[in-house]
C-alpha cells in the first residue's frame, strides 16, 4: 500500500470512528431487570448496605395494589428484591443518614388506602429498614426533602401535601434534634401546597440551604416559589421570597436544582400544569438574587403528572435533563434533552413514554456513566432500569487537604471549614464541580456531619461556589474535628463509601480545638447541715462538650471558718463525689472545674456550704452526784424539725430515765441536763450508762459514767 492510499484509509477510519462515537454516546438500553411495575410512583438510589454500589427504593401503584420495595444491588449488578414495606403511592421517598450512624435511612410520604402517611424508616446497618416510630403529619399527593436548614450538622425534613381534615394542605419543616428525634420547627413561612414538589439548594452561595417548592394552593392557584434562608438572623422565621424568586406556578409538577451552565450558581428546572398550559422550563440563576427563564416549552415539551432529573448522561461535563409526563396531546412522553454549552436539544433515546412516574440517575453498575431508573404509566405500569453505554467518566481530582483551614469560634460554638477547588482534567470546569464533605469527632467517622447521600444528591450538604476558596460554617461543638471533602462532577462521581482519593475524596484533615470547656455549674450541698463527716457534693454541666466528652473534673473542698483545703484533686468523669475527714462544727464548701481536650475550664462558683454537726454531744461525761460537778449537759442538734426520743439506759438495756419522749423539736441546738437520777428521782448506783437518741431515722449513743 502506497503512502497516499494509507493516509486516505487512515482518514476514513478516523472519520468512521468519530461517527461511531457520536452514535454510541449516551445510548441507553433496557437492562432487562425484573422489577415491580409501578406508577403514581417515586424512585431513589442509595447504597443502603455500604458495600460500594447503589441499591434502589421504589414505591407506587401497580393498578391493583400499592407497593414500597427495597432492591439490593448484587452479583453482576442485578437488583433483587430484599424487603417489602407498607405500600404507598402518590408521594415521594428520599434517602439520608438522619441519625448520623453511618448508614442511609429512608423517608417516605404518600397515600396508604384512602389516607396519607409520612414515615421515617431506620436502617439497621445491613440495609434492612424498620419504622423509627417518629411521628409526623400524614399527607398524600405529597413531597419531601432532606436538608440541614439550620447548619447544625444533622438533616431536617420538609414535608408538603394534602391531608384529611383542616387545613387541607400543609408545608411543614421538621427540625432534627440531633438525638434521633424530630420536632415541628414552628416555621410558618412556606405556602402550603399539594400535588407538588420541594427541594433544598443554596442558590445564593451564602452557606445555608434555600428552598424551592411548587404545587396547588387550591383549585385555582398554583405556585412555584424560591424561599431564601436567613436562619442566622431569624431562626423562628428564616424563609422569605419575593417577586424575583417567583417562577411559573405549576401543579402535578416536578423540579430540581442543577448548575446547567457550570458558572457556580444553581439553576432550576420545573415542569407541570400551569393555569393555562403544560410547561417545562429552565431558569438561569443570574447570581444577583434573580432568575431568568432561558429555556421553555418552545424547546422542552410541556408535561404534567411529571418528573424530571438532572444528570450528565453523555459525560461531556454539563448537566443534561430527563423529563417524563403527560403532554398537551394527553399522550405520555419520556425525553432526554442534551445540553451543549447551555443549549438544549432533544436526544432520541429508546425510553418507554410514561406519565405519573419518577426518574432518577445513578451509576448503579460502577462503570463511570450514569444509568436511569424510570417508573410510570404507559397503558400499563412500567418500571425500567436503563443501562448507559457511554465511555467512562474521568473522576475529578479532590481538593488539596494540605490547604485545608479550620477555625472554631468558642463564643458562638461555630466551626468553619475552608478548602480550595478540586479539578476535572477533562470536561467539567472548576465552577461546575459540587462538593460533599464529612466531619467526625474521630478519624474516619462522620458523626458530626454525615457524608452519606443518595441520588438525586443535591439538597443535603452539597456545596458550590463561584470562587476557588470554599467555606461552610456549622453550629458544632467538639474538641477534635476530622474531615475531608469529596469533589463531584456532573456525572455524579461514584459511591460515597470508598473514602479515598480514587473516588474523589481528599485526604483527611484534622483540627484540634484548644478552647477550654465551659465551667460547670456551682456545686450543690446536701442541705445546710449534716451529721456525717463524709460529705457528698454534686454538680451539673449545663454547657457540656456534646460530641467530645469532658473526661475529668477537679474538685476542691475547704472549710469556711479557717480556709483550710481538705481536698483538691481529680475525680474523673462524674457529677458527684464524697469527701471524708471533715471535722465537727466546721462548714465546708466546694468548687469544681472541667477538663477536656482543650484543657481546664475556670472554677465554678463556691457552694453555699454545709456544716458538720453532732447529733449527740455530752458535756461532762463523768458526773459526781455528791460533788459540785454533779450535772452532765446532754446536747443534741436537730437538722430540721422532727420528733425526738432521748433516753438513758443501763448496760443491761433497762430504761433509767426518759429525757425526751417522742416530742417535737425545732431546728438547731437543744440540751437536757442530767444529775444521775432515775425516773423516781433517786440517785442511781455508780457505773457506766448509755445515752441514746433517735431522730427520724438517725440515732446515736454515748457513754456516761456516774460515780458516787
C-alpha positions as MATLAB code, in Angstrom:
seq = 'XXXXXXXXXXXXXXXXXXXXXXXXXXXXXXXXXXXXXXXXXXXXXXXXXXXXXXXXXXXXXXXXXXXXXXXXXXXXXXXXXXXXXXXXXXXXXXXXXXXXXXXXXXXXXXXXXXXXXXXXXXXXXXXXXXXXXXXXXXXXXXXXXXXXXXXXXXXXXXXXXXXXXXXXXXXXXXXXXXXXXXXXXXXXXXXXXXXXXXXXXXXXXXXXXXXXXXXXXXXXXXXXXXXXXXXXXXXXXXXXXXXXXXXXXXXXXXXXXXXXXXXXXXXXXXXXXXXXXXXXXXXXXXXXXXXXXXXXXXXXXXXXXXXXXXXXXXXXXXXXXXXXXXXXXXXXXXXXXXXXXXXXXXXXXXXXXXXXXXXXXXXXXXXXXXXXXXXXXXXXXXXXXXXXXXXXXXXXXXXXXXXXXXXXXXXXXXXXXXXXXXXXXXXXXXXXXXXXXXXXXXXXXXXXXXXXXXXXXXXXXXXXXXXXXXXXXXXXXXXXXXXXXXXXXXXXXXXXXXXXXXXXXXXXXXXXXXXXXXXXXXXXXXXXXXXXXXXXXXXXXXXXXXXXXXXXXXXXXXXXXXXXXXXXXXXXXXXXXXXXXXXXXXXXXXXXXXXXXXXXXXXXXXXXXXXXXXXXXXXXXXXXXXXXXXXXXXXXXXXXXXXXXXXXXXXXXXXXXXXXXXXXXXXXXXXXXXXXXXXXXXXXXXXXXXXXXXXXXXXXXXXXXXXX';
ca = [
       0.000    0.000    0.000;
       1.463    3.373   -1.029;
       1.624    6.329    1.350;
      -1.263    8.224   -0.305;
      -3.674    5.288   -0.087;
      -2.651    4.680    3.532;
      -3.405    8.298    4.506;
      -6.822    8.166    2.804;
      -7.690    4.899    4.570;
      -6.444    6.301    7.891;
      -8.617    9.406    7.472;
     -11.667    7.254    6.688;
     -11.061    5.108    9.729;
     -10.753    8.174   11.923;
     -13.964    9.595   10.493;
     -15.807    6.309   10.944;
     -14.565    6.036   14.492;
     -15.844    9.550   15.229;
     -19.240    8.774   13.730;
     -19.448    5.579   15.763;
     -18.672    7.564   18.934;
     -21.474   10.032   18.227;
     -23.983    7.264   17.647;
     -22.988    5.373   20.783;
     -22.555    8.377   23.092;
     -25.089    8.354   25.882;
     -27.017    5.419   24.459;
     -29.451    3.966   26.978;
     -30.715    0.415   26.701;
     -33.154   -1.614   28.796;
     -31.220   -3.670   31.352;
     -33.950   -6.311   31.308;
     -34.162   -6.450   35.115;
     -37.417   -7.770   36.538;
     -38.861   -5.154   38.912;
     -42.427   -4.485   40.065;
     -44.111   -2.212   37.517;
     -45.490    0.922   39.200;
     -46.964    4.361   38.544;
     -48.082    7.296   40.748;
     -44.631    6.416   41.972;
     -41.285    7.555   43.321;
     -37.811    6.078   42.913;
     -34.477    6.777   44.640;
     -30.964    5.294   44.629;
     -28.757    4.793   47.685;
     -26.031    2.457   48.979;
     -28.033    1.041   51.874;
     -25.600   -1.709   52.913;
     -22.322    0.231   52.483;
     -20.888   -2.248   50.013;
     -19.890    0.371   47.445;
     -22.735    0.024   44.947;
     -26.117    1.685   44.761;
     -29.346   -0.041   45.717;
     -32.883    1.023   44.776;
     -36.065    2.009   46.600;
     -39.358    2.275   44.702;
     -42.946    2.863   45.707;
     -46.229    3.233   43.826;
     -49.392    1.593   42.449;
     -49.434   -1.405   40.104;
     -53.085   -0.920   39.106;
     -54.352   -3.133   41.921;
     -52.080   -2.738   44.931;
     -49.668   -0.253   46.442;
     -46.031   -1.225   46.950;
     -42.928    0.003   48.764;
     -39.921   -2.132   47.917;
     -36.169   -2.215   48.501;
     -33.925   -3.823   45.870;
     -30.317   -4.663   46.669;
     -27.549   -4.477   44.096;
     -25.837   -7.860   43.929;
     -23.882  -10.170   41.660;
     -23.366   -8.768   38.152;
     -25.124   -5.606   39.342;
     -28.517   -7.268   39.299;
     -31.180   -5.741   41.518;
     -33.076   -8.270   43.626;
     -35.973   -7.642   45.993;
     -34.749   -7.666   49.604;
     -37.626   -6.110   51.558;
     -41.267   -5.117   51.117;
     -42.741   -2.489   53.429;
     -46.224   -0.986   53.763;
     -47.314    0.013   50.252;
     -47.516    3.733   49.381;
     -48.394    5.711   46.225;
     -48.919    9.352   45.191;
     -45.945   10.609   47.160;
     -42.190   10.726   47.472;
     -39.253    8.915   49.060;
     -35.710   10.023   49.823;
     -32.538    8.584   51.392;
     -30.482   10.320   54.106;
     -28.425    9.432   57.179;
     -30.644   11.387   59.554;
     -29.202    9.817   62.734;
     -25.530   10.122   61.651;
     -24.779    6.480   62.405;
     -23.081    5.774   59.078;
     -25.900    4.254   57.030;
     -28.693    5.591   54.856;
     -32.173    5.832   56.333;
     -35.290    6.459   54.285;
     -38.207    8.887   54.472;
     -41.466    8.273   52.620;
     -44.772   10.078   52.264;
     -47.894    9.379   50.212;
     -51.192    7.530   50.145;
     -51.979    4.303   52.011;
     -55.576    3.144   51.451;
     -57.526    6.430   51.317;
     -55.313    8.252   53.783;
     -51.864    9.763   53.814;
     -48.739    8.734   55.655;
     -45.324   10.138   56.477;
     -42.723    7.812   57.960;
     -39.010    7.595   58.562;
     -37.527    4.130   58.254;
     -34.309    3.489   60.146;
     -31.527    1.389   58.635;
     -30.279   -1.375   60.922;
     -26.791   -1.143   59.391;
     -27.193   -4.033   56.963;
     -29.688   -2.451   54.609;
     -32.825   -3.643   56.378;
     -35.346   -0.986   57.362;
     -37.791   -0.702   60.254;
     -40.256    2.016   61.237;
     -38.477    4.510   63.509;
     -41.738    5.394   65.237;
     -41.124    9.108   64.625;
     -44.483   10.840   64.261;
     -45.060   13.425   61.526;
     -48.089   14.813   59.751;
     -49.701   12.290   57.382;
     -50.128   13.572   53.820;
     -50.675   12.323   50.264;
     -50.216   13.918   46.836;
     -47.111   14.888   48.713;
     -43.400   15.560   48.588;
     -40.478   15.728   50.996;
     -36.790   16.599   51.010;
     -33.894   16.307   53.464;
     -31.706   19.326   54.185;
     -29.792   20.890   57.072;
     -31.516   24.265   57.020;
     -30.062   25.419   60.377;
     -26.461   24.211   59.754;
     -26.233   22.241   62.982;
     -24.857   19.159   61.246;
     -27.972   16.977   61.128;
     -30.615   16.663   58.438;
     -34.026   18.264   58.833;
     -37.067   17.343   56.741;
     -39.579   19.435   54.806;
     -42.958   17.866   54.001;
     -45.732   19.180   51.705;
     -49.035   17.639   50.681;
     -52.754   17.143   51.186;
     -54.382   15.732   54.303;
     -57.768   14.690   55.569;
     -59.462   17.475   57.522;
     -58.413   21.085   58.009;
     -56.121   22.526   56.894;
     -56.405   20.674   53.614;
     -52.805   21.368   52.544;
     -49.598   21.680   54.559;
     -45.961   22.728   54.280;
     -44.004   21.821   57.403;
     -40.358   21.768   58.360;
     -39.369   19.240   60.995;
     -36.215   20.072   62.922;
     -33.816   17.232   63.683;
     -32.973   17.486   67.402;
     -29.775   15.502   66.956;
     -30.814   12.692   69.293;
     -32.787   10.612   66.822;
     -35.999   12.613   67.266;
     -37.715   15.476   65.427;
     -39.905   18.373   66.418;
     -42.125   20.710   64.445;
     -39.938   23.752   63.796;
     -42.971   26.043   64.067;
     -41.853   27.842   60.896;
     -44.891   29.153   59.019;
     -43.078   30.960   56.184;
     -43.915   28.421   53.474;
     -47.094   28.368   51.380;
     -48.974   25.116   51.942;
     -49.424   23.093   48.724;
     -50.319   19.641   47.419;
     -49.587   17.813   44.141;
     -46.204   19.480   44.069;
     -42.501   19.117   44.623;
     -39.910   20.509   47.030;
     -36.085   20.675   47.046;
     -33.261   22.263   49.046;
     -30.373   24.128   47.399;
     -28.036   27.017   48.269;
     -28.942   29.205   45.300;
     -27.217   32.365   46.632;
     -23.992   30.608   47.748;
     -24.167   32.097   51.249;
     -23.631   28.797   53.026;
     -27.171   27.875   54.019;
     -29.837   25.897   52.207;
     -32.644   27.723   50.476;
     -35.863   26.046   49.381;
     -37.988   25.810   46.259;
     -41.492   24.387   46.260;
     -44.287   24.060   43.733;
     -47.858   22.818   43.830;
     -51.529   23.553   44.158;
     -52.681   26.023   46.801;
     -56.286   25.493   45.746;
     -58.069   24.553   42.530;
     -57.431   27.988   41.001;
     -53.978   28.861   42.339;
     -50.685   27.101   41.578;
     -47.268   28.330   42.682;
     -43.549   27.786   42.262;
     -41.546   29.869   44.718;
     -37.954   30.077   45.868;
     -37.504   30.851   49.554;
     -34.287   32.462   50.732;
     -32.885   31.140   54.015;
     -31.718   33.666   56.614;
     -31.710   31.392   59.655;
     -28.758   33.149   61.279;
     -30.716   36.403   61.567;
     -34.192   34.998   62.163;
     -34.295   31.400   63.468;
     -38.048   31.361   64.072;
     -38.951   32.772   60.647;
     -35.951   32.282   58.359;
     -37.577   31.932   54.923;
     -38.694   34.768   52.665;
     -39.482   35.137   48.990;
     -40.017   37.968   46.518;
     -41.298   38.603   43.003;
     -37.770   37.958   41.710;
     -37.967   34.464   43.202;
     -41.394   33.522   41.836;
     -41.473   31.185   38.831;
     -44.349   29.808   36.744;
     -46.841   28.258   39.151;
     -47.416   24.554   38.474;
     -49.153   21.532   39.986;
     -48.755   17.794   39.293;
     -45.221   19.024   38.996;
     -41.557   18.298   39.450;
     -38.484   20.470   39.971;
     -34.747   20.125   40.580;
     -31.705   22.299   41.260;
     -28.688   21.974   38.962;
     -25.918   24.227   37.610;
     -26.566   23.571   33.929;
     -24.147   26.261   32.640;
     -21.330   25.456   35.111;
     -20.998   29.046   36.334;
     -21.079   28.133   40.038;
     -24.713   29.158   40.614;
     -27.555   26.665   40.992;
     -30.184   26.941   38.279;
     -33.582   25.256   38.377;
     -35.766   23.155   36.089;
     -39.533   22.802   36.546;
     -42.396   21.062   34.785;
     -46.102   20.658   35.402;
     -49.533   22.111   34.759;
     -49.873   25.888   34.914;
     -53.224   27.671   34.874;
     -53.043   27.941   31.060;
     -50.863   25.099   29.719;
     -48.452   22.279   30.458;
     -44.901   23.588   30.818;
     -41.264   22.511   31.034;
     -38.888   25.366   31.841;
     -35.299   26.074   32.872;
     -34.439   29.170   34.888;
     -30.901   30.511   34.952;
     -29.582   31.819   38.256;
     -28.280   35.317   37.488;
     -26.088   35.349   40.599;
     -27.690   38.542   41.940;
     -30.748   37.042   43.607;
     -32.799   36.841   40.425;
     -33.677   34.101   37.934;
     -34.270   34.376   34.181;
     -36.226   31.873   32.127;
     -33.772   30.741   29.437;
     -35.400   27.556   28.144;
     -39.132   26.934   27.966;
     -41.837   24.856   26.308;
     -40.722   26.036   22.855;
     -37.658   23.815   23.335;
     -38.796   21.373   26.023;
     -42.114   19.561   25.654;
     -44.507   20.762   28.340;
     -45.794   17.976   30.593;
     -47.728   17.375   33.816;
     -48.155   14.338   36.072;
     -44.448   14.706   35.627;
     -40.937   14.073   36.851;
     -37.527   15.400   35.828;
     -33.894   14.912   36.854;
     -30.537   16.475   36.019;
     -27.561   14.309   35.086;
     -24.601   14.317   32.673;
     -25.533   11.120   30.868;
     -23.111   11.719   27.941;
     -20.094   12.597   30.153;
     -19.318   15.849   28.337;
     -19.099   17.898   31.540;
     -22.511   19.568   31.709;
     -25.913   18.581   33.030;
     -28.485   17.091   30.696;
     -32.155   16.775   31.601;
     -34.631   13.905   31.504;
     -38.342   14.836   31.614;
     -41.342   12.477   31.703;
     -45.063   13.230   31.869;
     -48.313   13.740   30.008;
     -48.194   16.184   27.081;
     -50.850   18.637   25.912;
     -51.970   15.952   23.474;
     -52.720   13.769   26.506;
     -50.038   11.280   25.485;
     -47.215   10.040   27.734;
     -43.727   11.320   26.967;
     -40.170   10.483   28.106;
     -37.425   12.658   26.693;
     -33.772   13.425   27.311;
     -32.569   16.901   26.465;
     -28.874   17.111   25.678;
     -27.020   20.146   26.969;
     -24.423   21.627   24.631;
     -22.829   24.640   26.304;
     -26.161   25.761   27.712;
     -28.251   24.994   24.625;
     -30.703   22.125   24.885;
     -31.912   19.807   22.152;
     -33.908   16.598   22.217;
     -31.713   13.497   22.046;
     -33.568   10.500   20.698;
     -33.474    7.606   23.125;
     -35.456    4.388   23.291;
     -37.249    5.132   26.545;
     -40.756    4.000   27.431;
     -43.066    7.028   27.243;
     -44.732    7.425   30.643;
     -46.611    9.810   32.873;
     -47.427    9.617   36.616;
     -43.884    8.417   37.073;
     -40.476    9.126   38.523;
     -36.906    9.275   37.188;
     -33.511    9.191   38.910;
     -29.949    8.976   37.561;
     -27.279    6.821   39.167;
     -24.176    4.849   38.163;
     -25.609    1.646   39.611;
     -23.164   -0.676   37.777;
     -19.985    1.263   38.607;
     -18.799    1.756   35.015;
     -18.497    5.550   35.449;
     -21.534    6.648   33.475;
     -24.957    7.358   34.912;
     -27.844    4.987   34.306;
     -31.543    5.763   34.624;
     -34.349    4.368   36.754;
     -37.814    5.123   35.315;
     -41.315    4.328   36.533;
     -44.726    5.416   35.262;
     -47.834    4.608   33.232;
     -47.806    3.760   29.523;
     -51.068    1.945   29.026;
     -49.940   -0.144   31.986;
     -47.469    0.258   34.808;
     -43.756    0.425   33.931;
     -40.524    0.123   35.925;
     -37.281    0.075   33.939;
     -33.577    0.403   34.582;
     -31.820    1.792   31.524;
     -28.125    0.991   31.292;
     -25.837    3.661   29.838;
     -23.188    2.601   27.323;
     -21.224    5.862   27.389;
     -17.435    5.764   27.678;
     -16.202    6.048   31.268;
     -16.267    9.351   33.079;
     -12.913   10.534   34.416;
     -13.421   11.292   38.091;
     -12.424   14.740   39.357;
      -9.352   15.395   41.477;
     -10.274   16.201   45.085;
      -9.192   19.371   46.905;
      -5.670   19.531   48.344;
      -6.006   18.690   52.049;
      -2.728   20.479   52.844;
      -4.598   23.729   52.145;
      -7.487   22.970   54.488;
      -8.217   25.545   57.150;
     -10.395   25.110   60.217;
     -11.450   27.699   62.763;
     -13.681   27.408   65.777;
     -15.492   30.270   67.478;
     -15.929   29.280   71.124;
     -18.337   32.158   71.761;
     -20.829   31.125   69.062;
     -19.866   27.411   69.030;
     -19.424   27.542   65.246;
     -16.959   25.523   63.191;
     -15.839   26.900   59.832;
     -14.052   24.702   57.301;
     -12.261   26.114   54.256;
     -10.951   24.256   51.201;
      -9.748   25.073   47.697;
     -11.339   23.856   44.481;
     -10.825   20.413   43.077;
     -10.355   19.939   39.356;
     -11.549   17.848   36.439;
      -8.847   17.378   33.836;
     -11.221   16.521   31.022;
     -14.608   18.180   30.931;
     -16.155   19.890   33.929;
     -14.742   23.325   34.838;
     -13.879   24.020   38.468;
     -17.014   26.148   38.903;
     -19.091   23.193   37.689;
     -17.948   20.885   40.478;
     -20.036   20.103   43.542;
     -18.643   19.299   46.990;
     -19.675   16.847   49.645;
     -17.891   16.575   52.969;
     -17.847   14.626   56.208;
     -16.929   15.828   59.663;
     -16.331   13.470   62.566;
     -15.269   13.635   66.185;
     -12.896   10.744   65.431;
     -10.858    9.813   62.383;
     -12.971    8.160   59.694;
     -16.290    8.899   61.402;
     -18.995   11.253   60.144;
     -20.965   11.586   63.346;
     -20.967   15.406   63.192;
     -21.788   15.917   59.502;
     -22.838   12.764   57.641;
     -21.375   12.154   54.186;
     -23.896    9.567   53.041;
     -26.112   10.599   50.165;
     -28.461    9.066   47.664;
     -29.411   10.123   44.161;
     -30.619   12.700   43.370;
     -27.868   14.034   45.607;
     -28.470   17.773   45.701;
     -30.077   19.150   48.848;
     -28.145   17.519   51.664;
     -24.699   19.028   52.253;
     -23.701   19.531   48.626;
     -21.866   22.840   48.242;
     -20.984   25.050   45.272;
     -19.122   28.302   44.796;
     -18.008   30.698   42.088;
     -14.640   31.191   43.818;
     -11.608   28.948   44.220;
     -11.857   29.009   48.012;
     -14.915   27.439   49.614;
     -16.221   27.737   53.174;
     -19.005   26.226   55.222;
     -19.914   27.030   58.811;
     -21.716   24.679   61.188;
     -23.058   25.076   64.687;
     -20.995   22.239   66.105;
     -19.103   21.806   69.340;
     -16.398   19.189   69.742;
     -12.750   19.233   70.758;
     -11.436   17.362   67.742;
     -12.574   17.624   64.117;
     -11.618   15.170   61.397;
     -12.885   15.982   57.937;
     -12.383   15.596   54.233;
     -14.014   16.811   51.048;
     -15.313   14.950   48.017;
     -15.387   16.600   44.603;
     -18.333   15.528   42.443;
     -18.697   16.295   38.756;
     -21.828   16.463   36.648;
     -21.676   12.692   36.150;
     -22.323   12.280   39.909;
     -18.968   10.613   40.642;
     -19.247    7.278   42.375;
     -20.401    5.800   45.656;
     -19.524    7.694   48.813;
     -18.476    4.507   50.584;
     -14.958    4.389   49.142;
     -13.459    7.244   51.108;
     -10.179    7.539   49.256;
      -8.671    9.812   46.642;
      -9.726    7.321   43.960;
     -13.382    8.264   44.407;
     -12.972   11.995   44.630;
     -12.248   12.172   48.373;
      -9.406   14.335   49.627;
      -7.051   13.168   52.335;
      -8.378   13.698   55.827;
      -7.699   16.935   57.667;
      -7.588   17.260   61.440;
      -8.176   20.212   63.718;
      -7.936   20.157   67.493;
      -9.882   22.843   69.289;
      -7.764   24.247   72.111;
     -10.591   26.219   73.644;
     -11.184   25.122   77.251;
     -14.625   23.790   78.105;
     -17.139   25.973   79.918;
     -17.072   25.958   83.706;
     -19.516   23.615   85.434;
     -22.438   24.978   87.360;
     -21.937   25.765   91.075;
     -21.936   22.555   93.152;
     -24.837   21.900   95.486;
     -24.599   20.882   99.139;
     -26.968   18.293  100.539;
     -28.657   20.698  102.945;
     -27.293   23.228  105.439;
     -26.153   20.645  107.968;
     -25.013   17.055  108.066;
     -24.236   14.553  110.813;
     -21.751   12.797  108.546;
     -18.042   13.628  108.475;
     -18.035   12.373  104.865;
     -19.767   14.954  102.677;
     -21.088   14.393   99.150;
     -21.078   17.303   96.695;
     -22.982   17.269   93.363;
     -22.822   19.487   90.268;
     -24.136   19.781   86.706;
     -22.578   20.756   83.388;
     -25.229   22.783   81.614;
     -22.909   23.643   78.710;
     -21.049   20.397   78.041;
     -18.977   19.366   75.045;
     -21.733   17.389   73.288;
     -19.504   15.348   70.988;
     -16.119   15.058   72.714;
     -16.935   14.308   76.337;
     -15.366   16.060   79.296;
     -13.212   13.342   80.788;
     -12.343   14.768   84.177;
     -13.475   17.143   86.904;
     -11.248   18.675   89.547;
     -12.912   19.201   92.924;
     -11.714   21.466   95.728;
     -13.262   21.431   99.242;
     -12.328   23.801  102.096;
     -13.698   24.968  105.445;
     -15.293   28.379  105.513;
     -14.086   29.120  109.048;
     -10.325   28.842  108.546;
      -9.984   28.390  104.769;
      -8.169   25.074  105.147;
      -8.384   22.953  101.964;
      -9.150   19.359  102.902;
      -9.478   18.033   99.324;
      -8.097   19.203   95.970;
      -7.911   16.568   93.268;
      -9.191   14.991   90.060;
     -12.305   12.874   90.432;
     -12.880   11.644   86.833;
     -15.950   11.971   84.653;
     -18.508   12.084   87.479;
     -21.080   14.630   88.603;
     -20.881   13.953   92.351;
     -18.137   12.995   94.803;
     -17.797   12.212   98.526;
     -15.029   13.810  100.630;
     -14.174   12.311  104.028;
     -12.197   13.611  107.008;
     -14.410   16.576  107.785;
     -14.489   17.905  111.353;
     -17.478   18.668  113.557;
     -18.675   22.236  113.928;
     -16.986   23.368  110.708;
     -18.710   24.444  107.486;
     -17.358   23.113  104.184;
     -17.820   24.490  100.683;
     -16.827   23.097   97.259;
     -15.993   24.324   93.773;
     -15.246   22.385   90.608;
     -13.749   22.801   87.127;
     -13.922   20.651   83.996;
     -11.135   19.210   81.842;
     -11.300   18.131   78.196;
      -9.017   18.190   75.169;
      -8.870   21.960   75.381;
      -7.594   21.996   78.967;
      -9.336   23.101   82.148;
     -12.270   25.457   82.404;
     -12.387   28.143   85.048;
     -13.584   27.317   88.545;
     -17.284   27.211   89.203;
     -18.700   29.338   91.965;
     -18.406   28.054   95.523;
     -21.252   26.097   97.065;
     -23.301   27.610   99.888;
     -21.554   25.460  102.469;
     -22.674   22.610  104.707;
     -21.891   22.375  108.409;
     -20.898   19.110  110.086;
     -22.744   18.819  113.408;
     -23.016   16.226  116.173;
     -26.364   14.573  116.647;
     -25.459   13.820  120.269;
     -22.794   15.559  122.357;
     -22.345   15.202  126.135;
     -20.582   17.837  128.204;
     -19.168   16.245  131.377;
     -19.293   12.502  130.699;
     -18.204   11.875  134.306;
     -20.623   13.100  136.943;
     -20.359   13.029  140.764;
     -23.846   13.479  142.185;
     -22.433   14.335  145.644;
     -19.878   16.899  144.325;
     -20.007   20.244  142.538;
     -19.820   18.680  139.053;
     -22.908   16.607  139.666;
     -24.723   17.502  136.377;
     -23.997   16.451  132.802;
     -25.250   18.562  129.853;
     -26.605   16.384  127.034;
     -26.672   18.360  123.773;
     -28.295   17.358  120.510;
     -28.575   19.158  117.167;
     -31.708   18.826  115.028;
     -31.115   19.487  111.320;
     -34.812   20.006  110.580;
     -37.926   19.987  112.784;
     -38.610   16.456  113.959;
     -39.832   14.226  116.776;
     -37.070   13.361  119.229;
     -36.617   10.491  121.674;
     -33.761   10.825  124.184;
     -33.371    8.139  126.894;
     -30.804    6.782  129.361;
     -30.277    3.043  129.778;
     -28.060    0.889  131.959;
     -25.720   -1.663  130.412;
     -28.408   -4.343  130.765;
     -30.607   -2.295  128.393;
     -33.030   -1.331  131.138;
     -34.588    2.124  130.946;
     -33.292    4.518  133.571;
     -34.819    7.812  132.515;
     -36.698    9.338  129.563;
     -35.411   12.870  128.992;
     -37.430   13.402  125.776;
     -40.195   11.015  124.772;
     -41.174   11.433  121.107;
     -41.546   15.164  121.456;
     -41.357   17.771  118.673;
     -38.176   19.806  118.470;
     -37.280   22.612  116.079;
     -34.111   23.016  114.023;
     -30.994   23.904  115.989;
     -29.128   23.050  119.168;
     -31.001   21.651  122.165;
     -29.773   20.470  125.559;
     -31.014   18.469  128.512;
     -29.320   18.364  131.999;
     -28.937   15.082  133.952;
     -27.693   14.777  137.524;
     -27.653   10.980  137.821;
     -31.255   10.425  138.850;
     -33.743    7.833  137.651;
     -37.453    8.047  136.825;
     -38.269    8.089  140.601;
     -35.863   10.938  141.318;
     -33.430    8.663  143.191;
     -29.672    8.813  142.591;
     -28.634    5.747  140.672;
     -25.763    3.430  141.515;
     -22.258    4.115  140.242;
     -21.479    2.691  136.820;
     -21.499    3.164  133.051;
     -24.763    4.285  131.477;
     -25.840    4.799  127.857;
     -27.439    7.956  126.437;
     -29.401    7.091  123.269;
     -31.148    9.475  120.838;
     -33.400    8.811  117.866;
     -34.399   11.497  115.325;
     -36.386   10.359  112.242;
     -34.103    7.530  111.190;
     -30.941    8.976  112.710;
     -29.656    7.651  116.033;
     -26.591    7.988  118.259;
     -25.400    6.529  121.566;
     -22.836    7.965  124.008;
     -21.482    6.628  127.309;
     -21.683    8.482  130.578;
     -20.160    7.490  133.923;
     -21.797    8.036  137.319;
     -19.515    7.949  140.386;
     -20.885    8.491  143.910;
];
